[in-house]
Amino acid sequence: MLSKSAQAYWAANLRLLIVCLVIWFVVSFGAGILFAGPLDNIRLGGYKLGFWFAQQGSIYIFVVLIFFYAWRMGKLDREFDVHED
């Protein structure tokens, strides 16, 4: 059995992972496919915003999410004293 601290750590880890995956899904599938029509009324650098999200925006968000996840996991590791020095 896991201790309460280990259970809390993994619960926090899973919450963070789920939040990141939901953001990635909403941006890549939602903005790039589902909401592409309404977003195409807005232009970004001469391109329709729905097209931009489908081609580039979701990639940028994914890279930002990678750095956010690494930073937040570092904080979680220190908070639960499982960090590496």
Secondary structure, DSSP 8 states (H G I E B T S, - for coil): ---HHHHHHHHHHHHHHHHHHHHHHIIIIIIIIITHHHHTTSEETTEEHHHHIIIIIHHHHHHHHHHHHHHHHHHHHHHTT----
